[in-house]
Amino acid sequence: MKTSFHTHPLMVLLVRLGVGLGRLLPVRNRSGLFFFFPFYHTGGAEKVHAEIVNCFTAERPWVFFVKRSRDRQFWQQFTVAARCFDCGWLLKYTYPFSAGILAGLIGRHANARVFGCNALFYYLLLPYLPPTVRATDLLHGLGGGAEQFALPVLDRLDQRVVISDWVKGELLNFYRKNGIVPSFDEKVTIIPNRVMVPTEQPSKPHDGPIQILFVGRGSEEKRIHLIGRAARRCVEKEINVSFTLVGDLDQWLEDGDAAYCSCTGGISDFAVLQALYATSHLVVIVSSREGFPLTIMEGMAQGCVPVCTAVGGIPEHIRHLENGWLLPAGDEQAVVKALFDAVVYLAGNRHQLAGLSSAAACYARDRFAGQRFCQQYRQVIQR
């Protein structure tokens, strides 16, 4: 399934030159494991990627970051387990020669395995790897472009990992719409993400301000400004609440709304972040699209009640008034009103808030502890 771009004579020449150089480089990856990710900055996907790499600490794999990261918050979480290469600028401006170099280098390893997620360069590299190299990718969700990037090289992927039944269903629907035959469905494996789940649920005071937490990056689909609007309305209506936003999010709030929120900036210290979850009552997501955010899993593990728009894989886990609170997914005004109404209701019904907190923690303990996480990834990547 190679595109015409891959077969252009100039591209082929540059790749062949790169392959020749890659075969001559005097370096060797003893593990034969090569990972390709876009970033190491703060983010839920990046945290998952670091967890995966840490499953292979004993092998000391190589990790290539193929785009420029905004910060270095998670760099150390990768480097404790792997040899890391921050080379986005180089790969971008020297492609396809750079793809040839890596193809030549990787192809020298008798038992090479490659793994990638959310990285266009990874899919551009795959056609040039020897057929003996086992290739796997991960999809957190659809809509970010990876599903499109992979279409020309599906026959080169030995295995595809998705994080939930919902993502698998979306992927198979995408296959059918694009004429992909059902035999490719057999390559799709579900491996849920994991988070640290405490043995005992944190004890949260339910007689003071409702502590509301958002953790994540700023982007258009996250709609951080809607949280700011809801925070303003709560303060104006004298609801006893406190909104804390973790991430570089000031620019995503509307004028004046930052005064109604506590913006911490990015937090890379795991203990500090866990302490925030432990003292928060609600973890909020108002996105227009999602897979299943890691922050929901982390919050539920610490007894935070998830208050989230019913998008993506969220309704697969969150049941309204059973272990969380679902918001409408579409109109922005409706989302702000629904979030405000949820806060008002839970602030006035503390016994029910405590019950939802307990239910969320129990669900996380049963579903998100991920005892088999590393075993499953090792099996998929190394088989």
Number of C-alpha atoms within 10 A of each C-alpha: 11 15 12 8 11 16 11 10 11 12 16 17 15 18 25 20 17 22 24 15 18 23 19 12 11 7 9 11 17 13 16 21 24 22 22 23 23 22 25 26 20 22 21 16 21 21 18 16 22 22 19 19 25 20 17 17 14 10 16 22 22 22 23 20 21 24 20 15 16 11 12 13 17 19 19 14 19 22 19 14 22 23 14 18 13 18 13 18 12 12 19 15 10 11 18 23 22 23 27 27 26 22 26 25 23 25 22 18 18 10 15 21 22 23 20 23 22 23 20 19 24 24 24 20 20 24 20 21 22 15 11 12 22 22 24 22 24 20 22 23 25 19 11 12 12 19 16 13 17 20 16 15 16 19 14 21 20 17 21 23 22 23 20 21 15 18 21 22 12 14 19 17 13 15 17 11 9 11 9 15 10 11 7 16 15 10 14 18 18 17 19 19 23 21 22 15 23 14 8 11 17 19 13 17 14 15 8 11 15 23 22 26 26 23 29 22 20 19 11 11 11 18 18 24 23 23 28 25 22 23 27 20 17 21 14 10 10 9 17 15 17 17 24 19 24 19 19 18 20 20 11 19 19 14 11 11 19 20 12 21 22 14 17 14 15 20 17 19 10 9 10 11 15 16 12 19 26 20 19 26 28 28 26 24 29 28 22 18 20 21 19 24 20 19 21 26 28 24 30 33 33 32 35 34 32 29 25 25 24 24 21 20 20 21 17 13 17 21 15 16 15 14 26 23 23 23 21 18 17 15 9 15 12 13 21 22 17 19 28 19 15 16 23 17 13 19 20 13 12 16 12 15 23 20 15 25 28 22 20 27 27 19 18 27 22 11 18 21 19 19 11 12 17 18 11 16 17 14 9 18 19 15 8
